[in-house]
Amino acid sequence: MNIALVGLPGAGKSAVGRRLGERLGHHFVDSDHVIEQRLGCSIRDYFEREGEAAFRDVEQQVLAELAVSAQGVVATGGGAVLREANRRALQDHFHVIYLRSSPEDLLKRLRHDTKRPLLQVADPLARLRELHDQRDPLYRATAHSIVDTGRPSIAMLVNTIVMQLELSGIVTPPPPAAGGEPVA
């Protein structure tokens, strides 16, 4: 089963996705890295030069390709759910997990980040609140499950996700360790 992570910028999609892939023994793909390889420059530079609509076109093309070719765990960009075609591709080809974070928690994580074009504004908290209000319903509509990121460590988030996936029957729990007590 392929897994896709969605959520606001800074929710931990890449960090959690990388660790989740390792834990499950699956390949990890960051869609933003695939996009940057295709563009030959950073998303920020492309965004500034070509605008958001042109970036979203490339993002949609990459997500469509990943939907049919990716094996494992995919971290999406924060705005991937803005287009219906992306939401449909994600839902149809992945088990989608929404890493939900409050704008306040995100600001604490992102206050020194200069790579995210949508947050290079005078009031990043207001921008994060605006993004949350706009995107939260789309993340919820796309996701098969929701995990609150709050303040847990990446390891704790991965454990929570794996437990949810096991309970849902999406991944199989590892067999019990050998050498245990025989059942009488």
TORSE-863345 format. One record per atom (N, C-alpha, C, O): atom name; z, x, y; residue in three letters. Coordinates in pm, whole numbers, plus 32768, in hexadecimal, padded with zeros to 4 digits. Each point is the difference from the previous one (the first is absolute). Example, Ala and Ser with C-alpha at 12.3 -4.5 7.8 and 13.67 -1.06 7.14 Angstrom:
# residues 2
- N_830C_8527_7DC7_Ala
- CA_8000_7FA7_8077_Ala
- C_8000_805A_8078_Ala
- O_8042_8068_7FFE_Ala
- N_7F76_7F75_806B_Ser
- CA_8006_8052_8077_Ser
- C_8049_7FB3_806D_Ser
- O_8011_8033_806F_Ser
END
This chain:
# residues 184
- N_8000_8054_7F89_Met
- CA_8000_7FAC_8077_Met
- C_8000_8058_807C_Met
- O_8051_805D_800C_Met
- N_7F56_7F87_804E_Asn
- CA_7FFB_8047_8080_Asn
- C_8061_7FBE_8061_Asn
- O_8013_7F87_8000_Asn
- N_802B_80CB_8052_Ile
- CA_8064_7FD2_8060_Ile
- C_7FD4_802B_808B_Ile
- O_7FD5_8072_8013_Ile
- N_8036_7F34_804F_Ala
- CA_7FE4_8022_808B_Ala
- C_807B_7FE2_8053_Ala
- O_8044_7F9B_7FEC_Ala
- N_7FDA_80BE_8071_Leu
- CA_8070_7FEE_805B_Leu
- C_7FCB_7FDB_8089_Leu
- O_7FA5_8041_8034_Leu
- N_8094_7F56_8007_Val
- CA_7FDD_7FD6_8087_Val
- C_807F_7FFD_8053_Val
- O_806E_7FF8_7FCB_Val
- N_7F81_800E_80B9_Gly
- CA_8072_7FFB_805B_Gly
- C_7FDC_8041_8083_Gly
- O_7F96_803D_800F_Gly
- N_80C4_7FB4_8050_Leu
- CA_7FEB_8037_8086_Leu
- C_7FFC_8099_7FFD_Leu
- O_802F_803E_7FA1_Leu
- N_7F99_7FFD_80C7_Pro
- CA_8003_8093_800A_Pro
- C_8090_8033_7FF9_Pro
- O_8057_7FCE_8046_Pro
- N_7FC0_8094_7F65_Gly
- CA_8085_8039_7FF3_Gly
- C_8057_7FBE_7F97_Gly
- O_8073_8028_7FEE_Gly
- N_7F5B_7F72_7FCE_Ala
- CA_804F_7FB9_7F9B_Ala
- C_8019_8057_7F84_Ala
- O_8059_7FE2_7FB0_Ala
- N_7F59_8088_8040_Gly
- CA_8013_805B_7F8F_Gly
- C_7F97_7FF3_7F94_Gly
- O_8015_802D_7F90_Gly
- N_7F7B_7F95_8090_Lys
- CA_7F99_7FE8_7F9B_Lys
- C_7FD2_8081_7FBD_Lys
- O_7FF5_8005_7F85_Lys
- N_7FEF_8061_80C8_Ser
- CA_7FCE_807E_7FC7_Ser
- C_806D_8049_7FB2_Ser
- O_7FE9_802A_7F8F_Ser
- N_808D_7FE4_80AB_Ala
- CA_806C_8048_7FBE_Ala
- C_802D_7FB8_7F81_Ala
- O_8012_803F_7F98_Ala
- N_8000_7F3F_8072_Val
- CA_802A_7FB2_7F8B_Val
- C_7F90_7FFC_7F99_Val
- O_8019_800D_7F88_Val
- N_7F6C_7FE1_80A6_Gly
- CA_7F8E_7FFB_7FA5_Gly
- C_7FEF_807F_7FAF_Gly
- O_7FE7_7FFB_7F88_Gly
- N_8027_8077_80BC_Arg
- CA_7FF3_8081_7FBB_Arg
- C_806B_800C_7F92_Arg
- O_7FE1_8025_7F8F_Arg
- N_809C_7FBA_8094_Arg
- CA_806E_8009_7FA0_Arg
- C_7FF1_7F99_7F90_Arg
- O_801E_801D_7F8C_Arg
- N_7FB5_7F6B_8098_Leu
- CA_7FED_7F96_7F9C_Leu
- C_7F94_802A_7F9C_Leu
- O_800F_7FEC_7F87_Leu
- N_7F85_804D_80AC_Gly
- CA_7F97_8031_7FA8_Gly
- C_8035_8069_7F9F_Gly
- O_7FE3_7FFB_7F89_Gly
- N_806B_8064_80AA_Glu
- CA_803B_8067_7FAA_Glu
- C_8059_7FC1_7F96_Glu
- O_7FF8_8023_7F8B_Glu
- N_805C_7F80_809F_Arg
- CA_805F_7FC0_7FA5_Arg
- C_7FB9_7FB3_7F91_Arg
- O_802D_8001_7F8D_Arg
- N_7F66_7FBD_8095_Leu
- CA_7FB8_7FAF_7F9D_Leu
- C_7F95_8050_7FB6_Leu
- O_7FC2_7FCE_7FA2_Leu
- N_8029_80AF_8088_Gly
- CA_7F97_8052_7FC3_Gly
- C_7F75_7FD2_8027_Gly
- O_7FA0_800E_7FB4_Gly
- N_8056_7FB9_80C5_His
- CA_7F80_7FCC_8032_His
- C_7FCD_8057_8072_His
- O_804D_8045_8043_His
- N_7F32_7FB6_7FD1_His
- CA_7FBF_8045_806F_His
- C_802A_7FBB_8083_His
- O_8014_7F86_8002_His
- N_7FF9_80C6_806B_Phe
- CA_8022_7FC8_8083_Phe
- C_7F8D_8019_8061_Phe
- O_7FC9_806E_8006_Phe
- N_8014_7F2B_8046_Val
- CA_7F97_800B_8065_Val
- C_8036_7FC7_8083_Val
- O_8036_7F91_8002_Val
- N_7FBD_80BA_8069_Asp
- CA_8022_7FCF_8086_Asp
- C_7F7C_7FD9_8042_Asp
- O_7FAD_8056_801B_Asp
- N_8040_7F29_7FFF_Ser
- CA_7F80_7FD3_8037_Ser
- C_7FE2_8042_8086_Ser
- O_7F8B_8017_8020_Ser
- N_80DB_8006_802F_Asp
- CA_7FE8_8043_8080_Asp
- C_7FC6_808C_7FEC_Asp
- O_7FAB_802B_804F_Asp
- N_8081_801C_7F49_His
- CA_7FC7_8084_7FE5_His
- C_7F6F_7FF5_7FD4_His
- O_7FAD_8053_8026_His
- N_8034_7F48_7F89_Val
- CA_7F76_7FEA_7FD6_Val
- C_7FA9_7FE4_807B_Val
- O_7F91_8033_800C_Val
- N_80A2_7F7B_804E_Ile
- CA_7FB7_7FDF_807C_Ile
- C_7FE8_807D_8053_Ile
- O_7F91_8016_8030_Ile
- N_80D7_803D_7FE1_Glu
- CA_7FF1_807A_8050_Glu
- C_7F9B_8060_7FC1_Glu
- O_7FB4_8041_8047_Glu
- N_804C_7FC7_7F34_Gln
- CA_7F9C_8055_7FBE_Gln
- C_7F74_7FCC_801C_Gln
- O_7FA4_804D_801A_Gln
- N_804D_7F30_7FE1_Arg
- CA_7F7C_7FC4_8019_Arg
- C_7FD6_8015_8091_Arg
- O_7F8B_801E_801A_Arg
- N_80D3_7FD4_8044_Leu
- CA_7FE0_800D_808E_Leu
- C_7FEB_8091_802B_Leu
- O_7FB5_801C_805D_Leu
- N_808D_8040_7F5E_Gly
- CA_7FFA_808C_8027_Gly
- C_8057_8020_8078_Gly
- O_7FF1_8069_803E_Gly
- N_806B_7F3C_7FE2_Cys
- CA_805E_8017_806E_Cys
- C_807B_7FA7_7FE8_Cys
- O_8003_7FB1_7FA3_Cys
- N_8061_805F_80B4_Ser
- CA_8078_7FAE_7FF1_Ser
- C_7FE2_7F70_8028_Ser
- O_7FA5_7FE5_804E_Ser
- N_80A8_7FC0_7F7A_Ile
- CA_7FF2_7F72_8025_Ile
- C_801A_7FF0_8095_Ile
- O_7FBA_7FB4_8044_Ile
- N_80A8_8094_7FEF_Arg
- CA_801F_7FF6_808F_Arg
- C_7F87_8025_8056_Arg
- O_7FDE_7FB9_805E_Arg
- N_7FE0_80B8_7F80_Asp
- CA_7F8A_802A_804D_Asp
- C_7F8F_7F9A_7FF7_Asp
- O_7FC0_7FDF_8064_Asp
- N_8029_7FF0_7F23_Tyr
- CA_7F95_7F9D_7FEC_Tyr
- C_801F_7F7F_804C_Tyr
- O_7FAA_7FC5_8041_Tyr
- N_80D2_8011_7FB6_Phe
- CA_802F_7F87_8043_Phe
- C_7FE8_800B_8096_Phe
- O_7FCD_7FA3_803E_Phe
- N_8059_80D0_7FFC_Glu
- CA_7FEE_8015_8091_Glu
- C_7F6D_8006_8026_Glu
- O_7FD9_7FCC_8069_Glu
- N_7FD6_8071_7F45_Arg
- CA_7F72_8014_801E_Arg
- C_7FAD_7F82_7FE8_Arg
- O_7FAB_7FDC_8052_Arg
- N_806C_7FE0_7F3D_Glu
- CA_7FAA_7F91_7FD6_Glu
- C_803F_7F76_8010_Glu
- O_7FB9_7F9B_8002_Glu
- N_80CD_8060_800B_Gly
- CA_8044_7F7F_800F_Gly
- C_8033_7FC8_7F7D_Gly
- O_7FDB_802D_7F93_Gly
- N_807B_7F6E_807A_Glu
- CA_8041_7FC7_7F8A_Glu
- C_7F9E_7FB8_7FA4_Glu
- O_800A_800C_7F86_Glu
- N_7F98_7FAA_80B2_Ala
- CA_7FA2_7FB3_7FAC_Ala
- C_7FAF_805C_7FA5_Ala
- O_7FEE_7FE1_7F8A_Ala
- N_7FE2_808E_80AC_Ala
- CA_7FB3_805F_7FAE_Ala
- C_8058_803B_7F92_Ala
- O_7FD4_8011_7F8F_Ala
- N_80A9_800E_8094_Phe
- CA_805D_8034_7F9C_Phe
- C_8017_7F98_7F92_Phe
- O_7FFE_8021_7F8A_Phe
- N_8017_7F61_809D_Arg
- CA_801A_7F96_7F9D_Arg
- C_7F88_7FEC_7FA3_Arg
- O_8012_7FDC_7F8C_Arg
- N_7F75_803A_80A6_Asp
- CA_7F89_7FF7_7FAA_Asp
- C_8005_806A_7F92_Asp
- O_7FE5_7FE3_7F8C_Asp
- N_803D_8098_809A_Val
- CA_8009_806C_7F9E_Val
- C_8072_7FE4_7F9E_Val
- O_7FF1_8013_7F87_Val
- N_8080_7FC0_80AE_Glu
- CA_8073_7FE0_7FAC_Glu
- C_7FDB_7F95_7F98_Glu
- O_8025_800C_7F8B_Glu
- N_7F92_7F8D_809F_Gln
- CA_7FD8_7F96_7FA4_Gln
- C_7FA6_8035_7F92_Gln
- O_800E_7FDB_7F8B_Gln
- N_7F96_807D_8099_Gln
- CA_7FA5_803B_7F9D_Gln
- C_804F_8053_7F9A_Gln
- O_7FE8_7FF7_7F88_Gln
- N_8076_805B_80A9_Val
- CA_8050_8054_7FA7_Val
- C_8057_7FAB_7FA4_Val
- O_8009_801C_7F89_Val
- N_8036_7F7D_80AD_Leu
- CA_8055_7FAA_7FAD_Leu
- C_7FAE_7FB7_7F95_Leu
- O_802F_7FEF_7F90_Leu
- N_7F59_7FE6_8093_Ala
- CA_7FA9_7FBE_7F9E_Ala
- C_7FDF_8061_7F8E_Ala
- O_7FFE_7FD8_7F8C_Ala
- N_7FE8_80A5_8096_Glu
- CA_7FE2_8064_7F9A_Glu
- C_807A_801E_7FAA_Glu
- O_7FF6_800B_7F86_Glu
- N_807F_8003_80BA_Leu
- CA_807A_801B_7FB4_Leu
- C_8024_7F8B_7FA5_Leu
- O_8037_8015_7F93_Leu
- N_7FAB_7F72_8098_Ala
- CA_8020_7F8A_7FB0_Ala
- C_7FBA_8003_7F79_Ala
- O_8035_7FCF_7F9C_Ala
- N_7F54_806B_8060_Val
- CA_7FB7_8004_7F81_Val
- C_800A_8087_7FB9_Val
- O_7FDF_800A_7F8A_Val
- N_804F_805E_80BD_Ser
- CA_8001_8084_7FC0_Ser
- C_808A_803E_7FF1_Ser
- O_8014_8054_7FA8_Ser
- N_804B_7F87_80AA_Ala
- CA_8083_8042_7FFE_Ala
- C_804B_7FDE_7F80_Ala
- O_7FFD_7F8E_7FD1_Ala
- N_8046_80D4_7FFB_Gln
- CA_8057_7FEF_7F8C_Gln
- C_8089_8034_8027_Gln
- O_800F_8077_8019_Gln
- N_8055_7F33_7FEC_Gly
- CA_8086_802D_801E_Gly
- C_803A_7FBC_807B_Gly
- O_7FFC_7F86_800C_Gly
- N_803B_80CB_804E_Val
- CA_8048_7FCE_8074_Val
- C_7FB2_8023_807F_Val
- O_7FD7_8073_8013_Val
- N_8014_7F28_8042_Val
- CA_7FB9_8013_807E_Val
- C_805A_7FDB_8074_Val
- O_8039_7F93_8002_Val
- N_7FD4_80C7_805E_Ala
- CA_8044_7FE1_807E_Ala
- C_7F94_7FDB_8064_Ala
- O_7FA1_804B_8014_Ala
- N_806E_7F40_802C_Thr
- CA_7F9D_7FD2_8060_Thr
- C_802F_8020_808D_Thr
- O_8075_801F_8017_Thr
- N_7F2F_7FDA_8048_Gly
- CA_8025_800C_808C_Gly
- C_8048_7F82_802D_Gly
- O_7FF0_7F96_7FC3_Gly
- N_805E_8075_80A6_Gly
- CA_8050_7F8F_802F_Gly
- C_7FB0_7F85_8025_Gly
- O_8032_7F90_7FF5_Gly
- N_7F52_8083_8039_Gly
- CA_7FAE_7F90_802A_Gly
- C_7F9E_7FCF_7F97_Gly
- O_7FA8_7FAF_801E_Gly
- N_8064_8082_7F68_Ala
- CA_7FA1_7FDB_7F97_Ala
- C_7FF9_7F6B_7FE9_Ala
- O_7F97_7FCC_7FD8_Ala
- N_80D6_7FED_8040_Val
- CA_8003_7F6F_7FE4_Val
- C_7FC3_7FAC_806F_Val
- O_7FFA_7F86_7FF4_Val
- N_7FD8_80B8_8077_Leu
- CA_7FCC_7FB3_8071_Leu
- C_7F7E_7FB7_7FDD_Leu
- O_7FE3_7F98_803A_Leu
- N_7FD2_809D_7F69_Arg
- CA_7F81_7FC0_7FDA_Arg
- C_8010_7FB6_7F7C_Arg
- O_803A_8032_7FA0_Arg
- N_7F90_7F56_8060_Glu
- CA_8005_7FAB_7F87_Glu
- C_7FC3_8047_7F88_Glu
- O_8036_7FF7_7F92_Glu
- N_7F5B_804E_8080_Ala
- CA_7FC0_8047_7F91_Ala
- C_805D_8067_7FC2_Ala
- O_8001_8012_7F86_Ala
- N_804E_8032_80CC_Asn
- CA_805F_8062_7FCD_Asn
- C_8070_7FBB_7FB3_Asn
- O_8026_802D_7F93_Asn
- N_800F_7F67_80A5_Arg
- CA_806D_7FB9_7FBC_Arg
- C_7FD0_7FCE_7F77_Arg
- O_8048_800B_7F9D_Arg
- N_7F40_7FC0_805E_Arg
- CA_7FC9_7FCC_7F83_Arg
- C_7FEC_8073_7F9B_Arg
- O_8024_7FF2_7F8B_Arg
- N_7FA3_807D_80A2_Ala
- CA_7FEB_8073_7FA6_Ala
- C_8084_8034_7FC9_Ala
- O_800C_801F_7F8A_Ala
- N_8058_7FEA_80CD_Leu
- CA_8082_8030_7FD3_Leu
- C_803D_7FA1_7F9A_Leu
- O_802C_802A_7F95_Leu
- N_7FD6_7F56_808C_Gln
- CA_803C_7F9E_7FA5_Gln
- C_7FB9_7FF7_7F7A_Gln
- O_8040_7FF1_7F98_Gln
- N_7F3C_8019_806B_Asp
- CA_7FB2_7FF0_7F86_Asp
- C_8005_807A_7FA4_Asp
- O_7FED_7FF2_7F87_Asp
- N_802C_8085_80B0_His
- CA_7FF4_807A_7FB0_His
- C_8082_804F_7FF1_His
- O_8004_8063_7FB7_His
- N_8065_7F73_808D_Phe
- CA_807E_804A_7FFE_Phe
- C_8077_7FA3_7FF4_Phe
- O_7FF8_7F89_8020_Phe
- N_8076_80AE_7FB1_His
- CA_8080_7FBF_8013_His
- C_8030_8034_8088_His
- O_801E_8076_800D_His
- N_7FEA_7F33_8057_Val
- CA_801B_8028_8089_Val
- C_8095_7FF4_801D_Val
- O_803D_7F97_7FE9_Val
- N_7FFC_80D5_804A_Ile
- CA_808E_8004_8025_Ile
- C_8009_8016_8096_Ile
- O_7FCA_8060_8036_Ile
- N_807B_7F45_800D_Tyr
- CA_8017_800A_8091_Tyr
- C_8082_804B_8015_Tyr
- O_806B_7FD0_7FDB_Tyr
- N_7F8C_80A6_8062_Leu
- CA_8077_804B_8028_Leu
- C_8027_7FCD_808B_Leu
- O_7FC6_8028_8065_Leu
- N_809B_7F80_7F9D_Arg
- CA_8028_7FBD_807C_Arg
- C_806B_8051_8048_Arg
- O_8065_8028_7FC5_Arg
- N_7F83_7FEE_80BD_Ser
- CA_805C_804B_8055_Ser
- C_800E_7FB9_8085_Ser
- O_7FA2_7FBF_802E_Ser
- N_80D2_804C_800F_Ser
- CA_8011_7FC6_8085_Ser
- C_7FC2_805E_8068_Ser
- O_7FF9_8079_7FEA_Ser
- N_7FD9_7F50_8085_Pro
- CA_7FCA_8056_806A_Pro
- C_8064_806A_802E_Pro
- O_7FD9_8070_8021_Pro
- N_80A6_7F6D_7FE1_Glu
- CA_8067_805F_802C_Glu
- C_800B_8076_7FA0_Glu
- O_8009_8073_802B_Glu
- N_7FF6_7F70_7F51_Asp
- CA_8005_806D_7F9E_Asp
- C_7F83_8057_8008_Asp
- O_8007_807A_7FF4_Asp
- N_7F86_7F46_8022_Leu
- CA_7F83_804B_800C_Leu
- C_8001_805D_8078_Leu
- O_7FD2_8072_7FF7_Leu
- N_8064_7F5E_8078_Leu
- CA_8005_8055_8078_Leu
- C_8054_807C_7FE6_Leu
- O_7FDD_806D_802D_Leu
- N_8092_7F85_7F8A_Lys
- CA_8053_8074_7FDF_Lys
- C_7FB1_8067_7FAF_Lys
- O_800F_8078_8014_Lys
- N_7F9C_7F58_7F92_Arg
- CA_7FB0_805B_7FAD_Arg
- C_7F8B_803D_804B_Arg
- O_7FD8_8070_7FE4_Arg
- N_7FF2_7F45_807D_Leu
- CA_7F81_8027_803F_Leu
- C_800D_8036_808E_Leu
- O_7F9B_8021_803D_Leu
- N_80DC_7FE9_7FF7_Arg
- CA_800E_8021_8090_Arg
- C_7FBF_8084_8028_Arg
- O_7FDF_8013_8075_Arg
- N_800F_8049_7F2D_His
- CA_7FC2_8081_8021_His
- C_7F72_800D_7FC9_His
- O_7FC4_806B_800B_His
- N_8006_7F2A_7FBB_Asp
- CA_7F7D_8003_7FC2_Asp
- C_7F94_7FE8_806A_Asp
- O_8002_7F9B_8046_Asp
- N_7FA1_80C3_7FC5_Thr
- CA_7F95_7FF1_8063_Thr
- C_7F78_7FE6_7FBE_Thr
- O_7F99_7FFE_8043_Thr
- N_8067_7FEE_7F38_Lys
- CA_7F83_7FEF_7FB8_Lys
- C_7FD3_7F6E_7FF5_Lys
- O_7F8F_7FE6_7FD5_Lys
- N_80C4_7FBC_804F_Arg
- CA_7FE0_7F73_7FEC_Arg
- C_7FCD_7FC4_8084_Arg
- O_804E_7FEB_805D_Arg
- N_7F30_7FFB_7FAA_Pro
- CA_7FC4_7FD6_8080_Pro
- C_803A_7F7F_8039_Pro
- O_800A_7FF2_807A_Pro
- N_801C_7FB1_7F31_Leu
- CA_8032_7F80_8034_Leu
- C_808B_800B_803E_Leu
- O_802D_7FA5_8044_Leu
- N_8017_80CC_7FA4_Leu
- CA_8087_8010_8035_Leu
- C_8008_805D_8078_Leu
- O_806D_801E_8031_Leu
- N_7F20_8011_7FFE_Gln
- CA_7FFE_8059_8075_Gln
- C_7FFE_7FAB_807F_Gln
- O_7F9E_7FFD_804A_Gln
- N_80D2_7FBF_7FCD_Val
- CA_800E_7FA3_8071_Val
- C_8085_801A_8045_Val
- O_8055_8048_7FCB_Val
- N_7FBC_7F7D_80AC_Ala
- CA_807A_8015_804E_Ala
- C_807C_7FCB_7FB9_Ala
- O_806B_803D_8008_Ala
- N_7F89_7F51_7FB3_Asp
- CA_8073_7FC2_7FBD_Asp
- C_7FE0_7FED_7F6B_Asp
- O_7FD5_7F94_7FD7_Asp
- N_8041_80D5_7FD7_Pro
- CA_7FDD_7FF7_7F72_Pro
- C_804D_7F92_7FB6_Pro
- O_7FCA_7FC3_7FA3_Pro
- N_80B5_8021_8084_Leu
- CA_804B_7F97_7FBC_Leu
- C_7FBF_7F77_8018_Leu
- O_7FF4_7FB0_7FA3_Leu
- N_7FE4_8037_80D7_Ala
- CA_7FBC_7F81_801D_Ala
- C_7F7E_7FF8_7FAF_Ala
- O_7FDD_7F96_7FCE_Ala
- N_7FDC_80DA_8027_Arg
- CA_7F84_8002_7FB3_Arg
- C_801B_7FE7_7F6C_Arg
- O_7FB6_7FB6_7FC0_Arg
- N_80B4_8087_800A_Leu
- CA_8024_7FEA_7F74_Leu
- C_8027_7F6E_7FE8_Leu
- O_7FDF_7FC7_7F98_Leu
- N_8068_7FFE_80C7_Arg
- CA_8025_7F73_7FF2_Arg
- C_7F83_7FA8_8002_Arg
- O_7FF6_7FA0_7FB4_Arg
- N_7FAD_8081_80A2_Glu
- CA_7F82_7FB5_8008_Glu
- C_7FB1_800D_7F7D_Glu
- O_7FCD_7F9D_7FCB_Glu
- N_8029_80DF_8001_Leu
- CA_7FBB_8016_7F81_Leu
- C_8044_7FB4_7F8F_Leu
- O_7FBE_7FC4_7FAC_Leu
- N_80C7_803F_8052_His
- CA_804C_7FB9_7F99_His
- C_7FE4_7F6A_8007_His
- O_7FE5_7FC1_7F9A_His
- N_8022_8006_80DD_Asp
- CA_7FE7_7F70_8010_Asp
- C_7F73_7FDA_7FD3_Asp
- O_7FEC_7F98_7FC2_Asp
- N_7FB4_80BE_805D_Gln
- CA_7F75_7FE5_7FDD_Gln
- C_7FE6_8013_7F6B_Gln
- O_7FBA_7FAF_7FC2_Gln
- N_807C_80BB_8004_Arg
- CA_7FDA_8029_7F79_Arg
- C_805B_7FCF_7F91_Arg
- O_7FD3_7FF2_7F8E_Arg
- N_80AC_7FF4_808F_Asp
- CA_805D_7FD7_7F97_Asp
- C_7FCC_7F89_7FAE_Asp
- O_8006_8005_7F86_Asp
- N_7FC6_7F91_80BA_Pro
- CA_7FCA_7F91_7FAF_Pro
- C_7F8A_802B_7FA7_Pro
- O_7FEF_7FCB_7F92_Pro
- N_7FC1_8095_809D_Leu
- CA_7F8F_8030_7FB1_Leu
- C_802F_8055_7F89_Leu
- O_7FCA_7FF5_7F92_Leu
- N_809B_805F_8086_Tyr
- CA_8038_804F_7F92_Tyr
- C_803A_7FA3_7F97_Tyr
- O_7FEA_8012_7F88_Tyr
- N_8062_7F8A_80A5_Arg
- CA_803E_7FA1_7FA2_Arg
- C_7F97_7FB5_7FB0_Arg
- O_800F_7FEC_7F87_Arg
- N_7F86_7FE9_80BC_Ala
- CA_7F97_7FB4_7FBC_Ala
- C_7FB4_8056_7F9B_Ala
- O_7FCB_7FCC_7F9E_Ala
- N_802F_80B6_807A_Thr
- CA_7FB5_805B_7FA8_Thr
- C_8055_8032_7F8D_Thr
- O_7FCC_8018_7F92_Thr
- N_80B4_7FF8_8085_Ala
- CA_8058_8043_7F9F_Ala
- C_8023_7FA9_7F88_Ala
- O_8010_7F86_800B_Ala
- N_7FFB_80BC_7F84_His
- CA_8034_7FC0_7F87_His
- C_8098_800F_7FFD_His
- O_8045_7FAF_7FC1_His
- N_7FEF_80B9_8082_Ser
- CA_8091_8012_800A_Ser
- C_8021_8048_8081_Ser
- O_7FAC_8044_803C_Ser
- N_80D2_7FAD_7FEE_Ile
- CA_802F_8039_807F_Ile
- C_807A_8056_7FE3_Ile
- O_805A_7FD8_7FB5_Ile
- N_7FAA_809E_8087_Val
- CA_8073_8059_7FF6_Val
- C_802C_8023_808D_Val
- O_7FB0_8033_804E_Val
- N_80CD_7FB1_7FD1_Asp
- CA_8036_8025_8083_Asp
- C_8020_8094_8000_Asp
- O_8049_8031_7FAA_Asp
- N_7F7F_8017_80B8_Thr
- CA_8016_8090_8003_Thr
- C_8086_8022_803F_Thr
- O_8041_8060_7FD5_Thr
- N_7FEC_7F56_808F_Gly
- CA_8082_8019_803D_Gly
- C_801D_8094_8010_Gly
- O_7FB5_8048_8040_Gly
- N_80B9_7FE3_7F84_Arg
- CA_8028_808D_800A_Arg
- C_8006_804A_7F7B_Arg
- O_802D_8072_7FFE_Arg
- N_7FA9_7F53_7F93_Pro
- CA_800A_804C_7F83_Pro
- C_7FA6_807A_8000_Pro
- O_7F9F_8009_804B_Pro
- N_8084_8054_7F60_Ser
- CA_7FAE_8077_7FF0_Ser
- C_7F7E_7FDA_7FB9_Ser
- O_7FF3_7F94_7FC7_Ser
- N_7FAD_80C8_803E_Ile
- CA_7F82_7FE9_7FBB_Ile
- C_8019_7FED_7F6A_Ile
- O_7FC4_7FA9_7FC2_Ile
- N_8095_80A8_8005_Ala
- CA_801F_7FF4_7F71_Ala
- C_8038_7F75_7FE0_Ala
- O_7FDC_7FC6_7F9A_Ala
- N_807A_8006_80BB_Met
- CA_8038_7F7A_7FE8_Met
- C_7F94_7F95_800C_Met
- O_7FFE_7FA1_7FB1_Met
- N_7FA8_806D_80AF_Leu
- CA_7F93_7FA0_800D_Leu
- C_7FA6_8002_7F85_Leu
- O_7FD8_7F97_7FCD_Leu
- N_8009_80E1_8004_Val
- CA_7FAC_800D_7F88_Val
- C_8046_7FBF_7F89_Val
- O_7FC1_7FB8_7FB3_Val
- N_80C2_8060_803C_Asn
- CA_804B_7FC1_7F93_Asn
- C_7FF9_7F68_8009_Asn
- O_7FED_7FBD_7F9B_Asn
- N_8023_800D_80DD_Thr
- CA_7FFB_7F6F_8014_Thr
- C_7F76_7FCA_7FDB_Thr
- O_7FF5_7F9A_7FBC_Thr
- N_7FA3_80AB_8070_Ile
- CA_7F77_7FD4_7FE1_Ile
- C_7FE6_8006_7F6A_Ile
- O_7FCA_7FA1_7FC8_Ile
- N_805C_80CC_7FF7_Val
- CA_7FE9_800D_7F70_Val
- C_804B_7F92_7FB6_Val
- O_7FCB_7FC5_7FA2_Val
- N_80B0_801F_8087_Met
- CA_804D_7F96_7FBF_Met
- C_7FB9_7F79_8010_Met
- O_7FF7_7FB3_7FA0_Met
- N_7FD6_8030_80D9_Gln
- CA_7FB6_7F83_8016_Gln
- C_7F83_7FFB_7FA8_Gln
- O_7FE1_7F99_7FC4_Gln
- N_7FD7_80D6_8034_Leu
- CA_7F87_8005_7FAF_Leu
- C_801E_7FED_7F6C_Leu
- O_7FB5_7FBD_7FB9_Leu
- N_80B9_807D_8019_Glu
- CA_8028_7FEE_7F74_Glu
- C_8028_7F70_7FE5_Glu
- O_7FD7_7FC7_7F9B_Glu
- N_8079_7FFE_80BE_Leu
- CA_802A_7F75_7FEE_Leu
- C_7F8B_7F9F_8003_Leu
- O_8003_7F97_7FBF_Leu
- N_7F96_808C_808E_Ser
- CA_7F89_7FAC_8009_Ser
- C_7F9F_8018_7F8C_Ser
- O_7F9D_7FB8_7FF1_Ser
- N_8080_80AD_7FBC_Gly
- CA_7FA9_8020_7F90_Gly
- C_7F83_804C_8029_Gly
- O_7FA1_800A_7FB2_Gly
- N_805E_802C_80C7_Ile
- CA_7F8B_8048_8032_Ile
- C_7FFD_808E_7FC9_Ile
- O_7F95_8035_7FE1_Ile
- N_80E0_8008_8012_Val
- CA_800A_8082_7FBD_Val
- C_8065_7FF1_7F90_Val
- O_805A_7FAD_8006_Val
- N_7F96_80A5_7F95_Thr
- CA_8059_7FFB_7F8D_Thr
- C_806F_8066_8013_Thr
- O_7FE6_8073_8022_Thr
- N_8097_7F62_7FCA_Pro
- CA_806D_8061_800D_Pro
- C_7FF3_806D_7F95_Pro
- O_7FC8_7FE9_7F95_Pro
- N_806C_808D_8089_Pro
- CA_7FF9_806C_7F9C_Pro
- C_8054_7FDA_7F86_Pro
- O_8060_7FB4_800B_Pro
- N_7F7B_8080_7F80_Pro
- CA_804F_7FE3_7F88_Pro
- C_808A_803F_800C_Pro
- O_8011_8062_804A_Pro
- N_8053_7F67_7F6F_Pro
- CA_8085_803B_8006_Pro
- C_7FFE_8091_7FCC_Pro
- O_7FAB_8024_7FAE_Pro
- N_80B1_802B_8082_Ala
- CA_8007_808C_7FD8_Ala
- C_801D_8009_7F6A_Ala
- O_804B_7FB0_7FC9_Ala
- N_7F79_80B3_7FF6_Ala
- CA_8016_8015_7F70_Ala
- C_808D_8031_7FE9_Ala
- O_803F_803A_8059_Ala
- N_7FF3_7FAE_7F31_Gly
- CA_8084_8034_7FDB_Gly
- C_8070_7FA2_8022_Gly
- O_8075_8024_7FF5_Gly
- N_7F6A_7F64_8034_Gly
- CA_8069_7F9F_8020_Gly
- C_8040_7FCB_7F81_Gly
- O_7FD2_801E_7F92_Gly
- N_8096_7F94_807E_Glu
- CA_8045_7FC6_7F8E_Glu
- C_7FA5_7FA0_7FB6_Glu
- O_7FBD_7FAE_803E_Glu
- N_8040_805A_7F3E_Pro
- CA_7FB0_7F9F_7FB4_Pro
- C_803E_7F76_800A_Pro
- O_807A_7FF2_800B_Pro
- N_7F30_7FAA_7FF2_Val
- CA_802F_7F76_8006_Val
- C_8020_7FD5_7F70_Val
- O_7FAC_800E_7FA7_Val
- N_80CA_7FBD_8044_Ala
- CA_802A_7FD9_7F78_Ala
- C_7FD2_7F75_7FDF_Ala
- O_8019_7FCF_7F92_Ala
END
